Amino acid sequence: MDILDPQIWLVLVGLIHAVVGVILPGVWSDDTYKMTGGFMLLTTVTMLYTAFMMDGEEQARMALVIAGPIWVWFVIVCAQGLTWTVGEKSIHMTWKENAPPLVLWGICALSGLLGSGWI
């Protein structure tokens, strides 16, 4: 088993994203969060489809296309120190607080890049 197998990272990051990133911290009484949280869960559906219905370079390239832009987004919002407010809950985007998702999304993107045949 290859530690940088895109399938492993697509499943792992997809499930962590859904449960820890969206479902558990969700302010589900807030309509805006329901809409954005529900939309964010579509990423997990895409990741799981890619993990189980694709293989080889196709799967790796999709892992890169899904995870790469999300990793870049995290870098940008942390660099700018943005604050995300849903209901009465505010999340300040700092490097320290966002280290786990930066690492997870980064490894998923890296696994895709290494398996893509592009390098």
VMD Tcl script that draws the C-alpha trace (Angstrom):
set ca {
  {0.00 0.00 0.00}
  {1.44 3.33 -1.08}
  {1.16 6.06 1.57}
  {0.56 8.65 -1.16}
  {-2.17 6.69 -2.94}
  {-4.75 9.31 -4.03}
  {-7.63 6.95 -3.22}
  {-6.61 6.78 0.44}
  {-6.34 10.56 0.72}
  {-9.57 11.23 -1.16}
  {-11.52 9.01 1.25}
  {-9.69 10.20 4.37}
  {-9.89 13.92 3.62}
  {-13.43 13.65 2.24}
  {-14.75 12.03 5.40}
  {-12.81 14.30 7.75}
  {-14.01 17.31 5.74}
  {-17.62 16.16 6.05}
  {-17.63 15.20 9.72}
  {-15.07 17.44 11.43}
  {-15.15 20.34 8.99}
  {-18.86 20.68 8.27}
  {-21.25 18.48 10.28}
  {-19.90 18.69 13.85}
  {-19.07 22.42 14.03}
  {-22.19 23.38 12.11}
  {-24.65 25.96 13.35}
  {-27.56 24.02 11.89}
  {-30.17 26.43 13.24}
  {-28.73 29.10 10.92}
  {-30.19 29.02 7.39}
  {-27.00 30.43 5.87}
  {-24.96 27.63 7.43}
  {-27.43 25.02 6.21}
  {-26.99 26.31 2.68}
  {-23.19 26.69 2.78}
  {-22.68 23.52 4.82}
  {-24.85 21.52 2.46}
  {-22.96 22.92 -0.51}
  {-19.62 22.12 1.16}
  {-20.74 18.51 1.64}
  {-20.93 18.18 -2.13}
  {-17.12 18.23 -2.10}
  {-17.18 15.00 -0.12}
  {-19.56 13.41 -2.61}
  {-17.21 14.38 -5.45}
  {-14.18 13.06 -3.53}
  {-15.82 9.72 -2.75}
  {-17.00 9.33 -6.35}
  {-13.46 10.01 -7.54}
  {-12.01 7.55 -5.01}
  {-14.31 4.65 -5.89}
  {-15.32 5.20 -9.52}
  {-12.01 6.30 -11.05}
  {-8.50 4.91 -10.98}
  {-4.96 5.55 -12.08}
  {-3.96 8.90 -13.55}
  {-7.59 9.96 -13.95}
  {-8.19 9.53 -10.21}
  {-4.91 11.26 -9.31}
  {-5.64 14.23 -11.55}
  {-9.10 14.64 -10.02}
  {-7.56 14.49 -6.52}
  {-5.26 17.32 -7.56}
  {-8.07 19.33 -9.15}
  {-10.29 18.96 -6.07}
  {-7.72 19.36 -3.27}
  {-5.26 21.79 -4.89}
  {-7.61 24.79 -5.12}
  {-8.93 24.17 -1.61}
  {-5.36 24.14 -0.26}
  {-4.64 27.40 -2.12}
  {-7.86 28.88 -0.69}
  {-6.76 28.00 2.86}
  {-3.35 29.60 2.24}
  {-4.96 32.80 0.94}
  {-7.52 33.19 3.73}
  {-4.94 32.42 6.43}
  {-2.46 34.87 4.89}
  {-5.16 37.55 4.93}
  {-6.39 36.57 8.41}
  {-10.02 36.54 7.32}
  {-12.91 35.88 9.69}
  {-15.83 33.67 8.80}
  {-19.06 34.42 10.68}
  {-22.09 32.16 10.74}
  {-24.84 33.08 13.18}
  {-23.10 34.28 16.33}
  {-20.05 32.04 15.77}
  {-16.91 33.58 14.25}
  {-13.90 31.65 13.03}
  {-10.67 33.60 12.57}
  {-8.57 31.95 9.87}
  {-5.06 31.64 11.35}
  {-2.14 29.41 10.39}
  {-2.15 27.69 13.78}
  {-5.88 26.94 13.79}
  {-5.85 25.76 10.18}
  {-2.69 23.64 10.23}
  {-4.61 20.32 10.19}
  {-6.72 21.11 7.10}
  {-3.71 22.67 5.38}
  {-1.73 19.46 5.89}
  {-4.60 17.13 4.92}
  {-5.66 19.03 1.79}
  {-1.99 19.54 0.87}
  {-1.16 15.83 1.09}
  {-4.28 14.96 -0.92}
  {-3.23 17.43 -3.61}
  {0.38 16.16 -3.51}
  {-0.77 12.55 -3.87}
  {-2.74 13.62 -6.93}
  {0.18 15.53 -8.42}
  {2.59 12.64 -7.92}
  {0.19 10.12 -9.48}
  {-0.99 12.36 -12.30}
  {1.80 11.62 -14.74}
  {2.38 15.36 -15.10}
  {5.72 15.34 -13.28}
}
mol new
graphics top color blue
foreach p $ca { graphics top sphere $p radius 0.5 }
foreach p [lrange $ca 0 end-1] q [lrange $ca 1 end] { graphics top cylinder $p $q radius 0.2 }
display resetview
